[in-house]
Amino acid sequence: MNSLNIVKIKNDNAELNILPDFGGKISSFSFNDFNVFRPLPIDNLELLENYKGGCFSLIPFSNRIKNAKFYFDNSLYKIKNNENTLPHSIHGHGYLGKWELIKKTPSTVIISYLHHANTLGWPWEYKVHQTISLYDYTCSIEITITNNSRDLMPFGFGIHPFFNFDDEVKLRFEAEREWIGPPETFPTKTQIIKDDFNYTNGNDLWKIEKTVSYENFKGNININWVNKKKEITLKADKIFNHLIIHVPSGSEYFCAEPVSQPTDGFNLAYNKIENVKNRFLKPGESITGLIEITLNN
């Protein structure tokens, strides 16, 4: 990758940059001088490859698949693992591929990703359309997945935003349970929520390396940068009923990922663990999910 194709959209209140050739990632998103996402270093291609920032879509599964193997429809599938999470697979394919620019207006971009069967070991062909729009103080991300294969295809999806952690941060959201242990341990049991960010009072986000996955997320999360006096609301469709809150070592950023399945969701569903359900698409069938991020004035 010698240069970047940067697609920009903006309005009077917000600006957003997209990198179709680099995983369809949103490289930056800001309201005037307030960066919501941790910006990707688009002027340093070498650093960009492994930099944690921006936002990308998780398609056709989220988080990890243990040992890069899963069962679906009574068959075992072995897919390609990722070097940084050996021997497991992580985050799907969309963030690794090149997306095609389908349409651009001053406030909207539509990009698509076509995944050919057996690429990265995934035996199904599918296509994704991602529509990213700005209006007033809101950014909307709409993701549509279509199964282009002749067989049932399992799927999971969501987004992986990296938020700036350069302030005291308070979260508020509702969920019913939390998984016992971080995603890296492939938890198989849930418990009553201990790390509570209830919508009434909220709580300060921890500043240590820690990841918690929440079950039956209710769809709205408020993120408040206390000293900056900035607050956003992330609103996700009901299909995104899981939420992952992640703070890495060093606490330079944090992630709040609305997704449609827990870690190793295909295998949890196959083994009938914690009532996790497997979602799938019939040949030619599509599914759409919408996520909106709004600055609260």
Buried (B, 14 or more C-beta within 10 A) or exposed (E): EEEBEBBEBEBEBBBBBBBBBBBBBBBBBBBEEBBBBBBBBBEEEEEBEEBEBBBBBBBBBBBBBBBBBBBBEEEEBEBEBBEEBEEBBBBBBBBBBBBEBEEBEEBBBBBBBBBEEEBBEBBBBBBBBBBBBBBEBBBBBBBBBBBBBEBBBBBBBBBBBBBBBBEEBBBBBBBEBBBBBBBEEBBBEBEEBEBEBEBEEBEEBBEEEBBBBBBEBBBBBBBBBEEEEBBBBBBBBEBBBBBBBBBBEEBBBBBBBBBBBBBBBBBBBBEEBBEBEBBBBEEEEBBBBBBBBBBEE
